[in-house]
């Protein structure tokens, strides 16, 4: 049975179920954000993640941020969230190379990432 969907505010809306569903690009970015919360949470706690040093975890987090930015930009979705993710990227890059500021920078990056998440979810 075919169920019509419409696109409203970058979200899929099923008229028979008014719960809003994120568009596919947004869903991919949200998956990246979930992973980033885990990665940067470990950096903020200054703990090894699966034996990986916090600096290396931060470098890996930059790749996930780049992925989320690319998905949103390519889909023309949530430019305000992209801006927050770009800010988080800069903070995360700095955290990877600044041991004395790593914890503070990871927290600031997490704040920006979670702001992006809020913007995506509307």
N, C-alpha and C positions, 0 to 999 in steps of 0.2 A: 504494500500500500504506500503510495507516494504521499508524503507530508510536506506541504509548502513551508518554506522558510523565507524570511526576509532579512535583509541586512539593515540594522539600525545602530547607529553610534559605534560602528566597528564590532558589533556583536551579532551573532546569529540569533534570531528570535523565531521560535516555533509558535504559531498562533494558538495551537491546542495546548501548549504548555508554556506559559509566559516567562518561565525562568530563562534568563539570558545566558547564552553560551559564548565563550570567547571564540573569535575567528581562529582558524588553524595557525596563522603566524603568531598570534597572541599566545596561543597554547604552547607553542614551541618556546617562546620567550619566557613564559611562566615556568616551564620545565627547567630552563637555564637558571632562572631566579631561585628556584627551589635548591638546585645544586649549589648555587653561589652562597646561599645562606649556610649550607653545610661547610663549604670550603672556607669562606671568610669567617664563619663562627670559630673554626679551628685556629685560624690565624689570629683572631681577636683573643682567643684563650691562650695563645702562644703554645699550642700543643702539636705534637706530631699527628698527622692524619695518615693512617696506614703506613707508618714509618717515614713519611715524607715531611721534611723540614718546612716550617711555616713560610719561609721565603719562596720555596718551590711551589707550595700550595697557592700562594698569592699569584705567582706567575701563571699557574694553570687556570686560576680564576679569571685572569685577563682574557684568556682564550674563550671562556664561557661568556664573558661580557661581550666580547667581539661578536660572538655567535648571535646573542640576543639582539644586539644593535643591528646586525646585518638582516636578520629575519624581519624585524619591525620596519627598517628602512625599505627593504625590498618590497614589502607589502604595503608601503605607504601608511603604516599604522602608528598611532600614538607618538607623534613627534615630541610631545612633552616628556614621555617616558624615555625616549631615546636620549634626550638631553640629560636626564638624571643618570642614565646608564653611562653616558660619556663622562660625566663627572665621577661616577664610581670607578670607571676605568683608570682615570688619572690618579685617583687616590690609591687604587690597588697596585698600579705600577710603582708608585712611590713607596708603598708598604713593602713591596718585594725587595727594594734596595735600601731601605732605611730602618735598620734594626731598632734604633732607639725610639722611633715613632711608629713602628709597625702596628702595635695594638690600637693606638688612637686612630690611625689611618684606616685600619680594617673596620673599626666601628663606624667611622664616617662613611666609608664605602657601603657598608651594610645599610646604613640609614638611607643613603641615596638609592640603593637597589630596592629597598622596601617601599620607598616613595614611588619609584617606577612601577612596582607591582600594584600599588594602590591606584595609580593613574590608569594602568591597563584594565584593572577590574572595574574602574569607574565607580 
